Structures are given as C-alpha cells and as structure tokens.
Amino acid sequence: MNVIDLLFVVLFFGALAVGFFQGTIRLIIVILAFYLGTVLASLYYQSLADIFVRELGGQRFVSQYVAFALIHLFSFIVLTWVGVYSFRYVHTPHHLEMVDRIIGTALGVIIGGMILGLSAVLLWNLFIVRGFANIDYPITRWLGGQIGTSLMLRFFANAVLPSLYELIDPFLPDAARIIFQVQ
C-alpha cells in the first residue's frame, strides 16, 4: 500500500465519519453543491482553459483539467459554505437522530465516492496519461510513481466513479464528459 492508497482510504473513512456526525441535511447540501459545482465547472472550464493556454502556454488538455479542477473546487467550497450556513439551525428531531445518522453515513459513502473518484480521474489523467510524472523534478516523479501504482486510485477511477456517473449522466452538460471519461 503506497501513500496515495493510504490517503484515499483515510479520506473515504473521513467522508463516512462526516456523514455520520453531520447527518442527512448537511450531506444533501454537500451533494447538491458537488453536483452544481460539476455543472458550473463543465460549463465554464473551456473559457478558463483558453486563458491558461494563451497566457501561460502549455498543453491544452492539461489546461482543461486544471481549469475544471479549479472551477469545481472553488464553486464546491462556496456553494457548500452557503448551503450549510443557510441551514445551520435546521436539526432533526431527537427521536429520528439515529435514522438521520444512518442515512447520513450512506450519503457520506456517495459523496466520498464522488470526490475521490473525480480526484482519481484528474490525478491519473494529469500524471500518467498527460505525462506530468515525466517532468524532471523529484516530487513529480515520486508522485507519478505513487499514482501509477495506486490500487485505490484505479478502483475509484475505474469502478466507483463510472457507476456514480451513470446515475447523474442524464443531468450533466455534455461538456462534463471530458473529465468523467476514464482512461
């Protein structure tokens, strides 16, 4: 088990714990923020990628992945914060607390799978497919080796994300396919 595998396992169990302790309402907000962040990123990443290529140079595909990741991360964080802040006083009744935690744990599995699956696809495409691991810096070579041999990264990219993508594919813009294509 390498460092990336260990990181993915810790993050997945962290998502389970967040689901258990935060409950259903906050996890539904996080899932909606993730979905809306994906929609926003898939609509606007081309424009930001064009700016990256024009101003910074570099490969078009790498600029597209970085632009998608930046827009997705920024919009996900902002939308999650706004949603959680808006519903901060909403609590479930005490007698439904255990049901709320069980459903929250199941939603934690879903959000953990979505976040780790999308991260796995982005890391695999940037480091392995597009050759970022071949840059002559020790950290990129080491990280590329860790990503290339990671079993958890391949599991989330090739098994978890495609099954979740099939569920939300009818609701996503066509531009999101470039990111969700598993190489």
Buried (B, 14 or more C-beta within 10 A) or exposed (E): EBEBBEBBEEBBEEBBEBBBEBBBBBBBBBBEBBBBBBBBBBEBBBEBBBEBBEEEEEEEBBBBBBBBBBBBEEBBEBBBEEBBEEEEEEEBEEEEEEEBBBBBBBBBBBBBBBBBBBBBBBBBBBBBEBEBBEEEEEEBBEBBBBBBEBEBBBBBBBEBBBEBBEEBEEEBEEBBEBBBEBE
